[in-house]
Structure formats: C-alpha cells, structure tokens
Amino acid sequence: MATPGTFNLEVYQGDTAEFTLSFTRKTDDGSSEPVDFTGATGLSQIRRAPRDPSKLAEFDVTFPDPVNGQVKMVLPANQSGLLGVQTGVYDLQITDVDGRVRTWLAGTVTVTPGVSR
C-alpha cells in the first residue's frame, strides 16, 4: 500500500489559490512515466484536523492534461475567504476510471489572514 506524498500548501485568505501538479511513477527500468488520469475524478478538502467532522473548504479538482498526469486544484476566493484558521490539513484523493481510490497527497494548509474585504 502506497502512502500519500507530503505537499504543504500556502493560501492567502480571500484569494483564489491554484496549484497545478504533475504525477509520475517509476517504471521497471527505473525511469519515470506520467500517471494516466484519463476518466479519473478528484476530491480535496480542508479541515482543522484529519478527524474533524466539519469541512472548512473544498478545492475544485480537474485534470487539464490527464494523459500526462496533470492535476489542478483550485480553491475559489469565496472558499478561501471562509478560512478562519491559520493552519489546517488537506489531502487529495483520486478515483480512477475503475473506481479505485488512492490518496496521492496530504499536508498542511497555512492561511495568511487577508486584509481587504
């Protein structure tokens, strides 16, 4: 069983936060190739702590170039504006076309309080 990679995020409260990531996997010969996310769906939420029942915000997860392992996570401004914590946690779960769920990333979300309202 693979464990998720760690990738910590920084968000400015009230701004749109965008993260575009590319995933690869090792091949038998030791080289890397893109993960094919064709037909996949993604889920990524922010909570105060992993077991907290309340979701603070949710990223929109899309696959701009699924064949080349590209995933885009967008936290809209109206969602980041609701973040009243300075740190939280998130993960990124991807469900492949066959229905298998894997958590690819997990980490902290550091929120810098916004000034303009």
DSSP file (Angstrom, degrees, kcal/mol; ACC not computed):
  #  RESIDUE AA STRUCTURE BP1 BP2  ACC     N-H-->O    O-->H-N    N-H-->O    O-->H-N    TCO  KAPPA ALPHA  PHI   PSI    X-CA   Y-CA   Z-CA
    1    1 A M              0   0    0      0, 0.0     2,-0.3     0, 0.0     0, 0.0   0.000 360.0 360.0 360.0 128.7    0.0    0.0    0.0
    2    2 A A        -     0   0    0      1,-0.0   101,-0.2     3,-0.0     3,-0.0  -0.595 360.0-139.3 -83.3 142.1    1.4    3.4   -1.0
    3    3 A T        -     0   0    0     -2,-0.3    -1,-0.0     1,-0.1    99,-0.0  -0.744  31.0 -97.3 -96.7 151.8    1.4    6.3    1.4
    4    4 A P        -     0   0    0      0, 0.0   101,-0.3     0, 0.0   100,-0.2  -0.306  36.8-114.0 -66.3 149.7    0.5    9.7    0.2
    5    5 A G  E     -a  105   0A   0     99,-2.8   101,-1.9     1,-0.1     2,-0.5  -0.424  30.6-114.9 -73.2 158.7    3.2   12.2   -0.6
    6    6 A T  E     +a  106   0A   0     99,-0.2     2,-0.3    -2,-0.1   101,-0.2  -0.868  41.7 161.1-100.8 127.7    3.6   15.2    1.5
    7    7 A F        -     0   0    0     99,-1.7     2,-0.3    -2,-0.5    -2,-0.0  -0.877  23.1-152.9-146.5 109.4    3.0   18.6   -0.1
    8    8 A N        -     0   0    0     -2,-0.3     2,-0.3    99,-0.2   101,-0.2  -0.630  12.0-149.6 -88.3 142.9    2.2   21.6    2.1
    9    9 A L  E     -b  109   0A   0     99,-3.0   101,-2.7    -2,-0.3     2,-0.4  -0.819   7.3-153.3-114.8 149.6    0.1   24.5    0.7
   10   10 A E  E     -b  110   0A   0     -2,-0.3     2,-0.4    99,-0.2   101,-0.2  -0.991  17.1-177.1-121.5 131.0    0.1   28.2    1.4
   11   11 A V  E     -b  111   0A   0     99,-2.9   101,-2.7    -2,-0.4     2,-0.6  -0.980  22.4-141.0-129.5 137.0   -3.1   30.2    0.8
   12   12 A Y  E >   -b  112   0A   0     -2,-0.4     3,-2.4    99,-0.2    68,-0.1  -0.893  38.8-110.4 -96.5 120.5   -3.8   33.9    1.2
   13   13 A Q  T 3  S+     0   0    0     99,-2.6    68,-0.2    -2,-0.6   102,-0.2  -0.219 100.6  16.6 -54.9 128.5   -7.3   34.3    2.7
   14   14 A G  T 3  S+     0   0    0      1,-0.3    -1,-0.3    63,-0.3     2,-0.2   0.303 104.2 106.0  91.4  -7.8   -9.8   35.8    0.2
   15   15 A D  S <  S-     0   0    0     -3,-2.4     2,-0.5    65,-0.1    -1,-0.3  -0.676  78.7-106.7 -99.4 157.0   -7.6   35.0   -2.9
   16   16 A T        -     0   0    0     -2,-0.2     2,-0.5    -3,-0.1    -4,-0.1  -0.726  36.2-154.6 -76.8 125.8   -8.1   32.3   -5.5
   17   17 A A  E     -F   75   0B   0     58,-2.3    58,-3.1    -2,-0.5     2,-0.4  -0.919  13.0-175.3-108.1 126.0   -5.5   29.6   -4.8
   18   18 A E  E     -F   74   0B   0     -2,-0.5     2,-0.4    56,-0.2    56,-0.2  -0.975   8.0-180.0-125.4 134.0   -4.4   27.4   -7.8
   19   19 A F  E     -F   73   0B   0     54,-2.6    54,-3.0    -2,-0.4     2,-0.5  -0.980   6.9-167.5-133.5 119.3   -2.0   24.5   -7.7
   20   20 A T  E     -F   72   0B   0     -2,-0.4     2,-0.3    52,-0.2    52,-0.2  -0.943  15.7-177.0-109.1 123.7   -1.1   22.5  -10.8
   21   21 A L  E     -F   71   0B   0     50,-3.3    50,-2.9    -2,-0.5     2,-0.4  -0.871  17.9-151.2-122.6 149.4    0.7   19.3  -10.1
   22   22 A S  E     -F   70   0B   0     -2,-0.3     2,-0.4    48,-0.2    48,-0.2  -0.989  13.4-156.8-123.0 128.4    2.2   16.6  -12.4
   23   23 A F        +     0   0    0     46,-2.3    12,-2.2    -2,-0.4     2,-0.3  -0.862  13.3 176.1-108.8 136.4    2.4   13.0  -11.2
   24   24 A T  E     -H   34   0C   0     -2,-0.4     2,-0.3    10,-0.3     8,-0.0  -0.870  13.7-150.3-128.4 164.6    4.8   10.3  -12.4
   25   25 A R  E     -H   33   0C   0      8,-2.7     8,-2.3    -2,-0.3     2,-0.2  -0.970  25.6-106.0-134.0 152.5    5.6    6.8  -11.5
   26   26 A K  E     -H   32   0C   0     -2,-0.3     6,-0.2     6,-0.2     2,-0.2  -0.540  32.9-145.2 -75.2 139.6    8.7    4.7  -11.7
   27   27 A T    >   -     0   0    0      4,-3.1     3,-1.9    -2,-0.2    -1,-0.0  -0.483  32.3 -95.5 -96.2 173.6    8.9    2.1  -14.4
   28   28 A D  T 3  S+     0   0    0      1,-0.3    -1,-0.1    -2,-0.2    -2,-0.0   0.805 125.0  54.2 -60.2 -30.0   10.6   -1.3  -14.2
   29   29 A D  T 3  S-     0   0    0      2,-0.0    -1,-0.3     1,-0.0     3,-0.1   0.396 121.5-105.3 -88.2   5.6   13.7    0.1  -15.8
   30   30 A G  S <  S+     0   0    0     -3,-1.9    -2,-0.1     1,-0.3     2,-0.1   0.358  83.6 117.4  91.6  -6.7   14.0    2.9  -13.2
   31   31 A S        -     0   0    0     -5,-0.1    -4,-3.1     1,-0.1     2,-0.3  -0.283  62.5-114.0 -83.7 178.1   12.8    5.7  -15.5
   32   32 A S  E     -H   26   0C   0     -6,-0.2    -6,-0.2    -3,-0.1    -1,-0.1  -0.876  27.0-176.8-115.8 148.4    9.7    7.7  -14.8
   33   33 A E  E     -H   25   0C   0     -8,-2.3    -8,-2.7    -2,-0.3    35,-0.0  -0.980  35.5 -95.0-137.9 151.8    6.5    8.0  -16.8
   34   34 A P  E     -H   24   0C   0      0, 0.0     2,-0.4     0, 0.0   -10,-0.3  -0.320  37.6-116.5 -64.3 146.6    3.4   10.1  -16.3
   35   35 A V        -     0   0    0    -12,-2.2     2,-0.8    33,-0.2    34,-0.5  -0.695  27.7-129.2 -78.1 134.6    0.4    8.7  -14.4
   36   36 A D        +     0   0    0     -2,-0.4    31,-0.2    32,-0.2    32,-0.1  -0.792  30.3 175.0 -91.3 111.7   -2.6    8.4  -16.7
   37   37 A F    >   +     0   0    0     29,-2.8     3,-2.4    -2,-0.8    30,-0.2   0.094  21.8 149.9-101.7  21.0   -5.6   10.0  -15.0
   38   38 A T  T 3  S+     0   0    0     28,-0.3    59,-0.4     1,-0.3     3,-0.1  -0.350  75.9   7.5 -57.2 127.2   -8.0    9.7  -18.0
   39   39 A G  T 3  S+     0   0    0      1,-0.2    -1,-0.3    57,-0.1     2,-0.1   0.482 101.0 135.9  80.4   3.2  -11.5    9.3  -16.7
   40   40 A A    <   -     0   0    0     -3,-2.4     2,-0.3    56,-0.0    -1,-0.2  -0.378  40.5-152.5 -82.5 160.9  -10.5   10.0  -13.1
   41   41 A T  E     -C   95   0A   0     54,-2.1    54,-2.8    -3,-0.1     2,-0.3  -0.933  10.5-148.2-127.0 155.7  -12.2   12.2  -10.5
   42   42 A G  E     -C   94   0A   0     19,-0.4     2,-0.4    -2,-0.3    19,-0.3  -0.910  11.6-169.7-128.9 154.0  -10.7   14.1   -7.6
   43   43 A L  E     +C   93   0A   0     50,-2.5    50,-3.0    -2,-0.3     2,-0.3  -0.991  11.3 167.9-140.3 130.4  -11.6   15.2   -4.1
   44   44 A S  E     +C   92   0A   0     15,-0.5    15,-2.5    -2,-0.4     2,-0.3  -0.934   7.3 174.3-148.1 120.7   -9.7   17.5   -1.9
   45   45 A Q  E     -CD  91  58A   0     46,-0.6    46,-0.8    -2,-0.3     2,-0.4  -0.879  23.6-135.4-126.6 156.1  -11.0   19.1    1.3
   46   46 A I  E     +CD  90  57A   0     11,-2.7    10,-3.1    -2,-0.3    11,-1.2  -0.939  28.8 167.8-110.9 133.5   -9.5   21.3    4.1
   47   47 A R  E     -CD  89  55A   0     42,-2.4    42,-2.9    -2,-0.4     8,-0.1  -0.906  46.4-114.8-135.3 164.4  -10.3   20.5    7.8
   48   48 A R  S    S-     0   0    0      6,-0.5    -1,-0.1    -2,-0.3     7,-0.1   0.892 101.7  -3.2 -65.4 -39.5   -8.9   21.7   11.1
   49   49 A A  S >  S-     0   0    0     40,-0.1     3,-1.7    39,-0.1    -1,-0.2  -0.957  83.1 -98.9-149.0 159.2   -7.6   18.2   11.8
   50   50 A P  T 3  S+     0   0    0      0, 0.0    -1,-0.0     0, 0.0    -2,-0.0   0.844 121.7  39.7 -53.9 -39.0   -7.9   14.9   10.0
   51   51 A R  T 3  S+     0   0    0     -4,-0.0    -3,-0.0    -3,-0.0     0, 0.0   0.397  83.1 123.8 -94.3   4.2  -10.8   13.5   12.1
   52   52 A D    <   -     0   0    0     -3,-1.7    -3,-0.0     1,-0.2     0, 0.0  -0.479  55.0-148.6 -65.9 127.6  -12.7   16.8   12.3
   53   53 A P  S    S+     0   0    0      0, 0.0     2,-0.5     0, 0.0    -1,-0.2   0.715  74.0  84.4 -72.0 -18.1  -16.2   16.2   11.0
   54   54 A S  S    S-     0   0    0      2,-0.0    -6,-0.5     1,-0.0     2,-0.4  -0.749  70.5-145.5 -94.2 124.1  -16.5   19.8    9.7
   55   55 A K  E     -D   47   0A   0     -2,-0.5    -8,-0.2     1,-0.2     3,-0.1  -0.710   8.6-167.5 -81.3 131.5  -15.1   20.6    6.3
   56   56 A L  E     -     0   0A   0    -10,-3.1     2,-0.3    -2,-0.4    -9,-0.2   0.836  66.6 -21.4 -86.2 -37.8  -13.7   24.2    6.1
   57   57 A A  E     -D   46   0A   0    -11,-1.2   -11,-2.7    26,-0.0     2,-0.4  -0.974  57.0-135.5-164.5 166.0  -13.4   24.4    2.3
   58   58 A E  E     -D   45   0A   0     -2,-0.3   -13,-0.2   -13,-0.2     2,-0.2  -0.997  14.6-134.6-138.9 133.5  -13.1   22.3   -0.8
   59   59 A F        -     0   0    0    -15,-2.5     2,-0.6    -2,-0.4   -15,-0.5  -0.550  21.0-123.9 -78.1 146.3  -10.8   22.5   -3.8
   60   60 A D  E     -G   74   0B   0     14,-3.5    14,-2.5    -2,-0.2     2,-0.5  -0.852  32.3-156.4 -84.0 124.6  -12.2   22.1   -7.3
   61   61 A V  E     +G   73   0B   0     -2,-0.6   -19,-0.4   -19,-0.3     2,-0.3  -0.926  20.6 163.7-112.0 122.9  -10.1   19.3   -8.8
   62   62 A T  E     -G   72   0B   0     10,-2.5    10,-2.9    -2,-0.5   -21,-0.1  -0.831  35.5-133.0-130.3 170.4   -9.7   19.0  -12.5
   63   63 A F  E     +     0   0B   0     -2,-0.3     8,-0.2     8,-0.2     4,-0.1  -0.774  22.7 175.6-126.9  83.9   -7.4   17.1  -14.9
   64   64 A P  E    S+     0   0B   0      0, 0.0    -1,-0.1     0, 0.0     7,-0.1   0.815  87.4  14.3 -63.2 -31.2   -6.2   19.6  -17.6
   65   65 A D  E > >S+G   70   0B   0      5,-0.6     5,-2.1     1,-0.1     3,-1.0  -0.597  74.5 170.8-140.8  74.3   -3.8   17.0  -19.2
   66   66 A P  G > 5S+     0   0    0      0, 0.0   -29,-2.8     0, 0.0     3,-1.6   0.823  74.4  58.7 -61.7 -34.4   -4.8   13.6  -17.7
   67   67 A V  G 3 5S+     0   0    0      1,-0.3   -29,-0.0   -31,-0.2    -2,-0.0   0.824 109.2  46.1 -64.8 -29.8   -2.7   11.5  -20.0
   68   68 A N  G < 5S-     0   0    0     -3,-1.0    -1,-0.3     2,-0.1   -33,-0.2   0.123 120.8-105.9-101.5  20.5    0.4   13.4  -18.7
   69   69 A G  T < 5 +     0   0    0     -3,-1.6   -46,-2.3   -34,-0.5     2,-0.4   0.711  64.0 157.1  72.4  22.7   -0.6   13.1  -15.1
   70   70 A Q  E   < +FG  22  65B   0     -5,-2.1    -5,-0.6   -48,-0.2     2,-0.4  -0.710  15.6 178.9 -92.3 130.1   -1.6   16.7  -14.6
   71   71 A V  E     -F   21   0B   0    -50,-2.9   -50,-3.3    -2,-0.4     2,-0.5  -0.982  11.2-158.2-126.5 136.9   -4.0   17.6  -11.8
   72   72 A K  E     -FG  20  62B   0    -10,-2.9   -10,-2.5    -2,-0.4     2,-0.5  -0.973   3.2-167.2-119.9 129.0   -5.2   21.1  -11.0
   73   73 A M  E     -FG  19  61B   0    -54,-3.0   -54,-2.6    -2,-0.5     2,-0.5  -0.964   8.6-174.9-113.1 125.0   -6.6   22.1   -7.6
   74   74 A V  E     -FG  18  60B   0    -14,-2.5   -14,-3.5    -2,-0.5   -56,-0.2  -0.981  14.4-164.7-125.0 126.4   -8.4   25.4   -7.3
   75   75 A L  E     -F   17   0B   0    -58,-3.1   -58,-2.3    -2,-0.5   -16,-0.1  -0.921  28.5-134.1-105.1 106.2   -9.6   27.0   -4.1
   76   76 A P    >>  -     0   0    0      0, 0.0     4,-2.4     0, 0.0     3,-1.0  -0.167  18.2-112.5 -60.8 154.9  -12.0   29.7   -5.2
   77   77 A A  H 3> S+     0   0    0      1,-0.3     4,-2.2     2,-0.2   -63,-0.3   0.856 117.3  56.6 -56.6 -38.4  -11.8   33.1   -3.4
   78   78 A N  H 34 S+     0   0    0      1,-0.2     4,-0.4     2,-0.2    -1,-0.3   0.809 110.5  45.3 -67.5 -26.5  -15.2   32.7   -1.8
   79   79 A Q  H X4 S+     0   0    0     -3,-1.0     3,-1.0     2,-0.2     4,-0.4   0.906 113.1  47.4 -79.0 -45.0  -13.9   29.4   -0.2
   80   80 A S  H >< S+     0   0    0     -4,-2.4     3,-1.1     1,-0.3    -2,-0.2   0.822 104.9  62.5 -67.2 -28.3  -10.5   30.8    0.9
   81   81 A G  T 3< S+     0   0    0     -4,-2.2    -1,-0.3    -5,-0.3    -2,-0.2   0.742  99.1  55.8 -66.2 -22.4  -12.3   33.8    2.4
   82   82 A L  T <  S+     0   0    0     -3,-1.0     2,-0.9    -4,-0.4    -1,-0.2   0.583  77.6 110.8 -84.4 -11.1  -14.1   31.5    4.8
   83   83 A L    <   +     0   0    0     -3,-1.1   -70,-0.1    -4,-0.4   -26,-0.0  -0.525  36.9 171.6 -71.6 107.4  -10.9   30.0    6.2
   84   84 A G        +     0   0    0     -2,-0.9     2,-0.3    29,-0.1    -1,-0.2   0.285  52.1  83.4 -98.6   9.1  -10.8   31.3    9.7
   85   85 A V        -     0   0    0      1,-0.1     3,-0.1    27,-0.0    26,-0.0  -0.752  68.2-144.2-109.2 158.5   -7.9   29.2   10.8
   86   86 A Q  S    S+     0   0    0     -2,-0.3    25,-2.5     1,-0.3     2,-0.3   0.682  88.7  22.8 -94.2 -19.8   -4.2   29.8   10.3
   87   87 A T  E     + E   0 110A   0     23,-0.2    -1,-0.3    21,-0.0     2,-0.3  -0.997  66.9 151.6-142.3 147.1   -3.4   26.1    9.7
   88   88 A G  E     - E   0 109A   0     21,-1.7    21,-2.4    -2,-0.3     2,-0.3  -0.829  34.9-109.6-150.6-171.9   -5.4   23.2    8.6
   89   89 A V  E     +CE  47 108A   0    -42,-2.9   -42,-2.4    19,-0.3     2,-0.3  -0.918  28.5 175.4-129.4 156.6   -4.9   19.9    6.8
   90   90 A Y  E     -CE  46 107A   0     17,-2.2    17,-2.0    -2,-0.3     2,-0.3  -0.946   9.3-164.1-146.7 165.9   -5.9   18.6    3.4
   91   91 A D  E     -CE  45 106A   0    -46,-0.8   -46,-0.6    -2,-0.3     2,-0.5  -0.964  17.9-131.8-145.9 167.7   -5.5   15.6    1.2
   92   92 A L  E     -CE  44 105A   0     13,-2.5    12,-2.4    -2,-0.3    13,-1.0  -0.956  22.0-172.7-123.4 110.5   -6.0   14.8   -2.5
   93   93 A Q  E     -CE  43 103A   0    -50,-3.0   -50,-2.5    -2,-0.5     2,-0.5  -0.871   3.0-165.9-103.7 135.2   -7.9   11.6   -3.3
   94   94 A I  E     -CE  42 102A   0      8,-2.9     8,-2.0    -2,-0.4     2,-0.6  -0.983   7.3-156.3-123.0 129.7   -8.2   10.5   -6.9
   95   95 A T  E     -CE  41 101A   0    -54,-2.8   -54,-2.1    -2,-0.5     6,-0.2  -0.914  19.9-142.1-103.2 120.5  -10.7    7.8   -8.0
   96   96 A D    >   -     0   0    0      4,-2.7     3,-2.4    -2,-0.6   -57,-0.1  -0.188  32.4 -91.8 -79.2 175.6   -9.5    6.1  -11.2
   97   97 A V  T 3  S+     0   0    0    -59,-0.4    -1,-0.1     1,-0.3   -58,-0.1   0.714 126.9  55.1 -61.1 -22.3  -11.8    5.0  -14.1
   98   98 A D  T 3  S-     0   0    0      2,-0.1    -1,-0.3     0, 0.0   -58,-0.0   0.368 121.6-104.6 -92.8   4.4  -12.1    1.5  -12.4
   99   99 A G  S <  S+     0   0    0     -3,-2.4     2,-0.4     1,-0.3    -2,-0.1   0.511  71.3 144.8  88.7   4.7  -13.3    3.0   -9.1
  100  100 A R        -     0   0    0      1,-0.0    -4,-2.7     2,-0.0     2,-0.4  -0.639  37.9-148.0 -79.4 132.7  -10.1    2.5   -7.1
  101  101 A V  E     + E   0  95A   0     -2,-0.4     2,-0.4    -6,-0.2    -6,-0.2  -0.855  20.5 173.2-103.8 133.3   -9.5    5.4   -4.7
  102  102 A R  E     - E   0  94A   0     -8,-2.0    -8,-2.9    -2,-0.4     2,-0.8  -0.997  29.1-137.2-139.2 134.8   -6.0    6.5   -3.8
  103  103 A T  E     + E   0  93A   0     -2,-0.4   -10,-0.3   -10,-0.2     3,-0.1  -0.832  24.6 177.7 -89.6 114.3   -4.8    9.4   -1.7
  104  104 A W  E     +     0   0A   0    -12,-2.4   -99,-2.8    -2,-0.8     2,-0.3   0.824  60.8  17.7 -88.6 -35.8   -1.9   10.9   -3.6
  105  105 A L  E     +aE   5  92A   0    -13,-1.0   -13,-2.5  -101,-0.3     2,-0.3  -0.955  55.5 172.4-138.5 154.7   -1.0   13.9   -1.4
  106  106 A A  E     +aE   6  91A   0   -101,-1.9   -99,-1.7    -2,-0.3     2,-0.3  -0.969  21.9 117.4-153.5 154.9   -1.6   15.1    2.1
  107  107 A G  E     - E   0  90A   0    -17,-2.0   -17,-2.2    -2,-0.3     2,-0.2  -0.990  54.1 -55.7 173.8-167.2   -0.3   18.0    4.1
  108  108 A T  E     - E   0  89A   0     -2,-0.3   -99,-3.0   -19,-0.2     2,-0.5  -0.633  31.6-145.1 -97.1 157.6   -0.9   21.3    5.9
  109  109 A V  E     -bE   9  88A   0    -21,-2.4   -21,-1.7    -2,-0.2     2,-0.6  -0.986  12.4-160.0-120.7 117.3   -2.6   24.4    4.6
  110  110 A T  E     -bE  10  87A   0   -101,-2.7   -99,-2.9    -2,-0.5     2,-0.5  -0.878   8.5-157.7 -99.5 124.9   -1.1   27.6    6.0
  111  111 A V  E     -b   11   0A   0    -25,-2.5   -99,-0.2    -2,-0.6  -101,-0.0  -0.899   6.6-153.9-109.0 122.9   -3.5   30.5    5.7
  112  112 A T  E     -b   12   0A   0   -101,-2.7   -99,-2.6    -2,-0.5   -27,-0.0  -0.850  33.2-114.0 -90.3 121.9   -2.3   34.1    5.7
  113  113 A P        -     0   0    0      0, 0.0     2,-0.1     0, 0.0   -29,-0.1  -0.306  30.2-130.6 -60.4 134.8   -5.1   36.3    7.0
  114  114 A G        -     0   0    0      1,-0.1  -100,-0.1   -33,-0.1     3,-0.0  -0.425  14.8-162.6 -82.3 160.7   -6.4   38.7    4.4
  115  115 A V        +     0   0    0   -102,-0.2     2,-0.2    -2,-0.1    -1,-0.1   0.786  66.3  74.6-108.1 -49.6   -6.9   42.4    4.9
  116  116 A S              0   0    0      1,-0.1    -2,-0.1     0, 0.0    -1,-0.0  -0.453 360.0 360.0 -73.5 137.6   -9.2   43.6    2.1
  117  117 A R              0   0    0     -2,-0.2    -1,-0.1    -3,-0.0  -103,-0.0   0.332 360.0 360.0-127.4 360.0  -12.8   42.7    2.4
